[in-house]
Amino acid sequence: DRIVDTALKLIDAQGLEAFSLRAVAKELGVYPTALYWHVPSRNELVVEIISDVLADIVPPQELPWEDWIRALLHRYRAVIRLHPNVAPLIGVQLVSNASADLGMIERILAKLHEAGFEGARLVAAYNALLGTMVGFVTQEFAMVLTDDTEQWMDRMSRIISTIDPERYPLLAAHRDQMINRSFILRWENGATAPLDGGFEFYCELLVAGLKALARPGPEA
């Protein structure tokens, strides 16, 4: 537990670049070989860190399926907001997870089954939900440039301020609403400039899509 806690604090404070077993050992005041009694590799430690971060994201099962899915997405985003530097690791681990949370998988499947999915469509809905949960948030909290931040901000501001309204009419009309508050046109990530409106829209888009696709009738 101390190793996982120390590693997470190191990632939070200094980013993924500073994360290694040697760095964790230094923080704990021990030799790196001492850690191998508890975690055999860096990858195993990553698994433990992610398991710790995601430990409480599953909502109460008594919620209706629509509210349960909304709550799952919001709870996931909340923990990533606390530990934004962990976001890239989670995307990797969900592809090849050495310690899959079978309980979480079962609960997600149960709620999607409650919504009306089964068989291959249940698996497809599960994959869509996981992709939704991780995709937006990973992008929102993607690592930002740490060198010459002011120059980058000035450069982006100049680009946006010189948008030609005849050539890009919609972009020019929504410029003030989008600058540093939308993907691509920003220099900060969700830790300091959260994309709340886009995330809420994203959640409702998923729920509405699942409703539309569950238990399709002949007209579908």
C-alpha positions as MATLAB code, in Angstrom:
seq = 'DRIVDTALKLIDAQGLEAFSLRAVAKELGVYPTALYWHVPSRNELVVEIISDVLADIVPPQELPWEDWIRALLHRYRAVIRLHPNVAPLIGVQLVSNASADLGMIERILAKLHEAGFEGARLVAAYNALLGTMVGFVTQEFAMVLTDDTEQWMDRMSRIISTIDPERYPLLAAHRDQMINRSFILRWENGATAPLDGGFEFYCELLVAGLKALARPGPEA';
ca = [
       0.000    0.000    0.000;
       2.825    2.416    0.790;
       4.485    1.675   -2.539;
       1.271    2.313   -4.507;
       0.489    5.471   -2.516;
       4.014    6.825   -3.014;
       4.014    6.015   -6.739;
       0.655    7.763   -7.239;
       1.847   10.857   -5.369;
       4.978   10.897   -7.516;
       2.933   10.716  -10.722;
       0.547   13.417   -9.475;
       3.379   15.763   -8.561;
       5.920   15.159  -11.329;
       4.133   13.374  -14.174;
       4.722   10.023  -15.831;
       8.235   10.984  -16.907;
       9.365   10.892  -13.269;
       7.720    7.540  -12.543;
       9.995    4.524  -12.181;
      10.692    1.894   -9.545;
      13.988    3.609   -8.819;
      12.230    6.952   -8.243;
       9.624    5.321   -5.988;
      12.355    3.580   -3.995;
      14.156    6.890   -3.555;
      10.968    8.511   -2.234;
      10.579    5.648    0.253;
      14.233    5.771    1.279;
      14.988    2.167    0.278;
      17.019    0.364   -2.379;
      15.086   -0.452   -5.589;
      15.637   -4.179   -5.008;
      13.519   -3.913   -1.842;
      10.454   -3.094   -3.964;
      10.720   -6.327   -5.926;
       9.581   -8.272   -2.867;
       6.198   -6.564   -3.323;
       5.921   -5.591   -7.020;
       7.871   -7.698   -9.531;
       7.914   -5.038  -12.265;
       6.966   -1.488  -13.215;
       4.009   -2.853  -15.194;
       2.714   -4.694  -12.139;
       2.956   -1.473  -10.135;
       1.004    0.350  -12.875;
      -1.759   -2.268  -12.543;
      -1.884   -1.714   -8.789;
      -1.974    2.076   -9.171;
      -4.865    1.925  -11.628;
      -6.760   -0.551   -9.457;
      -6.366    1.872   -6.558;
      -7.496    4.901   -8.581;
     -10.556    3.119  -10.011;
     -11.522    1.315   -6.804;
     -14.693    3.323   -6.126;
     -15.989    4.340   -9.555;
     -18.795    1.748   -9.782;
     -22.135    3.339   -8.734;
     -24.757    1.665   -6.509;
     -26.420   -1.102   -8.485;
     -29.954   -0.093   -7.448;
     -29.861    2.985   -9.717;
     -31.899    2.788  -12.955;
     -29.617    1.877  -15.847;
     -29.624    5.354  -17.421;
     -28.661    7.053  -14.142;
     -26.161    4.279  -13.400;
     -24.315    4.864  -16.670;
     -24.298    8.638  -16.144;
     -22.943    8.113  -12.625;
     -20.227    5.718  -13.854;
     -18.990    8.242  -16.430;
     -19.041   11.101  -13.907;
     -17.294    9.082  -11.196;
     -14.576    8.017  -13.636;
     -14.030   11.618  -14.718;
     -13.914   12.747  -11.080;
     -11.046   10.397  -10.171;
      -9.107   11.329  -13.308;
      -9.611   14.977  -12.426;
      -7.868   14.219   -9.116;
      -5.081   12.270  -10.875;
      -4.912   13.601  -14.460;
      -1.393   12.269  -15.059;
      -2.735    8.726  -14.656;
      -5.181    9.041  -17.590;
      -2.748    7.808  -20.299;
      -1.884    4.737  -18.212;
      -5.521    3.709  -17.871;
      -6.090    3.629  -21.632;
      -3.142    1.249  -22.002;
      -4.195   -0.972  -19.115;
      -7.750   -1.394  -20.395;
      -6.245   -2.883  -23.549;
      -4.017   -5.370  -21.699;
      -5.083   -5.489  -18.076;
      -3.174   -7.992  -15.965;
      -5.681   -7.706  -13.101;
      -9.072   -7.216  -14.746;
     -11.784   -6.011  -12.377;
     -14.274   -8.789  -13.067;
     -16.773   -7.304  -10.624;
     -16.869   -4.024  -12.530;
     -17.270   -5.842  -15.848;
     -20.150   -7.927  -14.482;
     -21.953   -4.848  -13.146;
     -21.601   -2.991  -16.432;
     -22.938   -6.004  -18.324;
     -25.826   -6.292  -15.862;
     -26.876   -2.671  -16.412;
     -26.625   -2.972  -20.180;
     -28.652   -6.189  -20.012;
     -31.199   -4.274  -17.940;
     -31.307   -1.713  -20.754;
     -32.247   -4.474  -23.208;
     -28.983   -5.730  -24.712;
     -27.958   -9.370  -24.948;
     -25.609  -11.584  -26.910;
     -23.333   -9.914  -29.439;
     -25.189   -6.607  -29.022;
     -24.460   -6.688  -25.288;
     -20.744   -7.070  -26.006;
     -20.894   -4.265  -28.577;
     -22.689   -1.983  -26.093;
     -20.095   -2.855  -23.418;
     -17.227   -1.903  -25.727;
     -18.981    1.329  -26.694;
     -19.502    2.238  -23.039;
     -15.870    1.583  -22.068;
     -14.647    3.508  -25.116;
     -16.894    6.410  -24.177;
     -15.837    6.380  -20.540;
     -12.133    6.478  -21.297;
     -11.994    8.342  -24.623;
     -13.332   11.811  -23.820;
     -11.673   12.003  -20.417;
      -8.273   10.819  -21.658;
      -8.383   13.513  -24.337;
      -9.668   16.163  -21.915;
      -6.847   15.490  -19.447;
      -4.138   14.814  -22.023;
      -0.699   16.068  -21.065;
      -0.059   19.680  -21.979;
       3.140   21.338  -23.075;
       5.183   22.357  -20.060;
       7.861   24.295  -21.944;
       7.165   27.859  -23.129;
       3.538   27.744  -21.984;
       3.075   31.502  -22.349;
       4.466   31.483  -25.875;
       2.130   28.613  -26.788;
      -0.838   30.512  -25.328;
       0.114   33.656  -27.247;
       0.535   31.677  -30.464;
      -2.892   30.055  -30.116;
      -4.488   33.392  -29.256;
      -2.985   34.976  -32.383;
      -4.193   32.127  -34.583;
      -7.719   32.413  -33.225;
      -7.797   36.213  -33.332;
      -6.938   36.220  -37.052;
      -9.668   33.779  -38.129;
     -11.217   34.956  -41.380;
     -15.033   35.176  -40.833;
     -15.723   34.831  -44.547;
     -13.705   31.661  -44.850;
     -14.633   30.180  -41.447;
     -17.952   31.813  -40.493;
     -19.073   29.378  -37.784;
     -15.648   29.223  -36.196;
     -15.424   33.019  -36.128;
     -18.928   33.343  -34.648;
     -18.146   30.897  -31.819;
     -14.539   31.947  -31.303;
     -14.999   33.428  -27.816;
     -16.889   30.356  -26.619;
     -14.278   27.955  -27.971;
     -10.907   29.503  -27.145;
      -9.253   27.332  -24.487;
     -12.634   25.679  -23.865;
     -12.689   23.203  -26.737;
     -10.525   20.455  -28.189;
      -7.687   21.584  -30.464;
      -8.208   25.299  -29.715;
      -6.703   25.151  -26.231;
      -3.412   25.291  -24.353;
      -4.618   23.879  -21.002;
      -6.186   20.542  -20.180;
      -9.184   19.640  -18.043;
      -7.294   20.044  -14.780;
      -7.413   23.841  -15.164;
      -9.919   24.332  -18.013;
     -12.539   21.562  -17.742;
     -14.836   20.881  -20.683;
     -17.962   20.415  -18.556;
     -20.523   21.227  -21.244;
     -18.975   18.896  -23.774;
     -18.746   16.083  -21.231;
     -22.407   16.412  -20.212;
     -23.411   16.363  -23.885;
     -21.203   13.311  -24.407;
     -22.891   11.429  -21.528;
     -26.385   12.214  -22.798;
     -25.355   11.226  -26.314;
     -24.335    7.773  -25.088;
     -27.477    7.248  -23.005;
     -29.749    8.416  -25.844;
     -27.921    6.156  -28.296;
     -28.249    3.126  -26.020;
     -31.959    3.834  -25.544;
     -32.462    4.064  -29.295;
     -30.575    0.846  -30.004;
     -31.878   -1.338  -27.155;
     -34.542   -3.946  -27.990;
     -34.980   -2.816  -31.602;
     -38.436   -3.441  -33.036;
     -39.363   -4.267  -36.652;
     -39.367   -0.582  -37.583;
     -35.681   -0.324  -36.603;
];
